[in-house]
Amino acid sequence: MRSSNFIDWSKIKFFNKKEFKCRCCGNSNISANLVLKLDLARELAETPFIITSGYRCPKHNQEVGGVKDSAHVHGLAVDIAVPDNVARLNILRGLIIAGFRRIGIGKDFIHADIDKSKPNNLWLYPSKAGQAKDK
């Protein structure tokens, strides 16, 4: 994983470094490949991506109920807010066309990651609202 310090944020059209920071410690150790892929997905989706969770330090990951080997802890995952079904469809379309192969769908969010240590998968979270645990 590459630190966000190696990301040329001037080339990222739809996101900024702050959106990926850990809510606990403020670190932003997010993968450059993830950000580039997300930027493409956002362009293809033609709808805003509101990042609700990006990088998580181990402490914060535990606080939100994330699994121990969460892709968020490695800077390889994001959760995106989903305000309605039209946005859900557009976000999913953008993610899939941009090449994401690990996508989790929740009632009010979509999880996307590029963790190559885990199998390609599309999954549904239980239908309760809120932050979800990683698969």
C-alpha positions as CSV (number, residue, x, y, z in Angstrom):
1,M,0.0,0.0,0.0
2,R,1.2,3.5,-0.8
3,S,0.8,6.3,1.7
4,S,-1.4,9.2,0.7
5,N,1.8,11.3,0.7
6,F,2.6,9.7,-2.7
7,I,-0.8,10.7,-4.2
8,D,-0.7,13.7,-6.5
9,W,-4.0,15.2,-5.2
10,S,-3.9,17.9,-7.9
11,K,-4.7,15.1,-10.4
12,I,-7.6,13.8,-8.4
13,K,-10.8,15.4,-9.8
14,F,-13.5,14.4,-7.3
15,F,-11.8,13.8,-3.9
16,N,-9.4,15.3,-1.4
17,K,-7.2,13.8,1.2
18,K,-9.4,14.8,4.1
19,E,-12.2,12.5,2.9
20,F,-10.1,9.4,3.6
21,K,-8.8,10.3,7.0
22,C,-9.4,8.1,10.0
23,R,-12.1,9.6,12.2
24,C,-10.1,8.6,15.3
25,C,-6.5,9.7,14.8
26,G,-6.6,11.7,11.6
27,N,-4.2,9.5,9.7
28,S,-4.8,9.2,5.9
29,N,-2.8,6.1,4.9
30,I,-4.9,5.4,1.9
31,S,-3.9,3.5,-1.2
32,A,-3.1,5.6,-4.3
33,N,-4.6,2.9,-6.5
34,L,-7.8,3.0,-4.5
35,V,-8.1,6.8,-4.9
36,L,-7.4,6.7,-8.7
37,K,-9.9,3.9,-9.2
38,L,-12.5,5.7,-7.1
39,D,-11.9,8.9,-9.1
40,L,-12.6,7.0,-12.3
41,A,-15.7,5.3,-10.8
42,R,-17.1,8.7,-9.6
43,E,-16.6,10.2,-13.1
44,L,-18.4,7.2,-14.7
45,A,-21.2,7.2,-12.1
46,E,-22.1,10.9,-12.7
47,T,-23.3,11.2,-9.1
48,P,-21.5,12.4,-6.0
49,F,-19.6,9.9,-3.8
50,I,-19.8,10.9,-0.2
51,I,-17.1,8.9,1.6
52,T,-18.3,7.9,5.1
53,S,-15.2,5.8,6.0
54,G,-11.8,5.5,4.4
55,Y,-8.6,4.6,6.2
56,R,-9.2,3.3,9.7
57,C,-6.6,2.9,12.4
58,P,-6.9,-0.5,14.2
59,K,-8.4,1.2,17.3
60,H,-11.2,3.0,15.2
61,N,-11.8,-0.2,13.2
62,Q,-12.5,-2.1,16.4
63,E,-14.7,0.8,17.7
64,V,-17.0,0.6,14.6
65,G,-17.1,-3.2,14.6
66,G,-14.9,-3.8,11.6
67,V,-13.3,-7.2,11.3
68,K,-9.6,-7.6,12.4
69,D,-8.3,-8.0,8.8
70,S,-10.5,-5.2,7.4
71,A,-9.3,-3.7,4.1
72,H,-10.0,-0.2,5.7
73,V,-7.0,-0.8,8.1
74,H,-4.7,-1.3,5.1
75,G,-6.1,1.8,3.3
76,L,-7.7,-0.4,0.6
77,A,-11.4,0.3,1.3
78,V,-14.0,3.0,1.4
79,D,-17.7,3.2,2.4
80,I,-19.8,5.5,0.2
81,A,-23.1,7.0,1.4
82,V,-26.2,6.0,-0.6
83,P,-29.0,8.5,-0.3
84,D,-31.5,6.7,-2.6
85,N,-31.9,3.9,-5.1
86,V,-31.0,6.0,-8.2
87,A,-27.7,6.9,-6.5
88,R,-27.1,3.3,-5.5
89,L,-27.5,2.1,-9.1
90,N,-25.2,4.9,-10.5
91,I,-22.6,4.3,-7.8
92,L,-22.6,0.5,-8.5
93,R,-22.4,1.0,-12.2
94,G,-19.4,3.3,-11.8
95,L,-17.6,1.0,-9.4
96,I,-18.1,-2.1,-11.6
97,I,-17.1,-0.3,-14.9
98,A,-14.0,1.1,-13.1
99,G,-12.9,-2.4,-12.2
100,F,-13.9,-2.9,-8.6
101,R,-14.4,-6.6,-7.8
102,R,-15.1,-6.4,-4.1
103,I,-18.4,-4.6,-3.4
104,G,-20.7,-4.8,-0.4
105,I,-24.2,-3.3,-0.6
106,G,-25.9,-2.0,2.5
107,K,-29.2,-0.1,3.1
108,D,-27.5,3.3,3.1
109,F,-24.0,2.7,2.0
110,I,-21.8,0.8,-0.4
111,H,-18.4,-0.7,0.6
112,A,-15.8,-0.9,-2.1
113,D,-12.2,-2.3,-1.8
114,I,-9.2,-3.4,-3.8
115,D,-7.8,-5.9,-1.3
116,K,-6.2,-8.6,-3.5
117,S,-5.7,-10.9,-0.5
118,K,-9.4,-11.5,-0.5
119,P,-11.6,-13.1,-3.2
120,N,-13.6,-11.1,-5.6
121,N,-17.1,-10.9,-4.2
122,L,-20.4,-9.0,-4.2
123,W,-22.3,-9.2,-1.0
124,L,-25.3,-7.7,0.8
125,Y,-25.2,-6.4,4.4
126,P,-28.1,-7.0,6.8
127,S,-30.7,-4.3,6.1
128,K,-30.1,-2.2,9.3
129,A,-28.7,1.2,8.6
130,G,-25.2,2.4,9.6
131,Q,-21.6,1.4,9.3
132,A,-21.0,-2.2,8.4
133,K,-18.4,-4.8,9.2
134,D,-16.1,-5.7,6.3
135,K,-16.2,-9.1,4.7
